[in-house]
Each structure stands twice: as C-alpha cells, then as structure tokens.
Amino acid sequence: MQKTNPSLFFVEGEAPGAPGLKGSHCPQCRQIVLLEVAACPQCGYRELDTVCIGQKAKLGQSSEVLHSTEGFEAPYYIGQIETAEGPHTFAPLDVKPGTQLRVGMPLTFKLHHRADGRVGFIYAVE
C-alpha cells in the first residue's frame, strides 16, 4: 500500500492503535508531539517512543475549499484538528457539501483510498 505521506501517518498493522497519525512520546516529561522527532521539544530528552495518535480529535476552525486538488474534488473541507493527545494539525474532512461544521465537533481518523491507488487520511465527523 503506497501512502501519500509516509512520515505523517500509520496504516493498520504498522503500529499499536493504527491507523492514526505518527507521534512521539517523551517518557521523561510525558510530552506528546506530532511526527517522529529526535528530541523532546519540551525537555530535550532524546529517547522518545514512536506512538500512534489522533484516532480521536476535535475540530477547530474549518473552511470549504472550492478548487480541486490532487486526490480531492471541490468542494471539500479542511479543518484544524486537535488530537485527543494534544497535538494540532490541518487535515481534510469527510463531510458532505453544505454541512454545518462547528468548533469542538468530535472527529475520527480514517484512511482515505484515492483513485490513483494511494492511501491518505481524512477526519470524519462522528
């Protein structure tokens, strides 16, 4: 399975709890950050654990996009995602045009299989 951005997320079987976003957990100060990083940005500790995060999240600000892009036909939505573990990112949303989105809506991570055979991710409103 070819992923659109292998450094950003896990598919099933790649990590405990997958699918979800790639994260790093610091056992020293308990900080969790998005992506795999070499050192904890909070305390500088270097022996971080790679973890799967973001399976559950809340929606921050969002916007309807009116121009198509690779893998997404307009209109589609993007939103600020606040993972349950704390880190934030932006991601496409799995909602129908005209859906009323609001800050704080619960979201679930899911894989998005594209027409070109690659897999990405998207957040669905619960």
C-alpha angles and dihedrals in degrees: 000000000000114000124211091225113012094183093058108051148018127231124210113302097018096096140357109281094018140185097070145089123307114251142167125230122201111214089195100060100004094239115156120203135179116261131011108296132183096227138018109263090213104048106005095240110157106202099079126167119234109231140178111242140165101055086132123033146153127241120245121180116342140186140198111238115214099189123073121238135183107306097004129080117208133283099050135137134241127189147182106258123207107195119217087245092056110255118118131215140155120254142162116266128226100226135124120252111272094028112148106234123193135188111266098029111149115248136192126209115238137170118254115211110207128210091247090062096254123120126225132161138257135179119240125206109243 
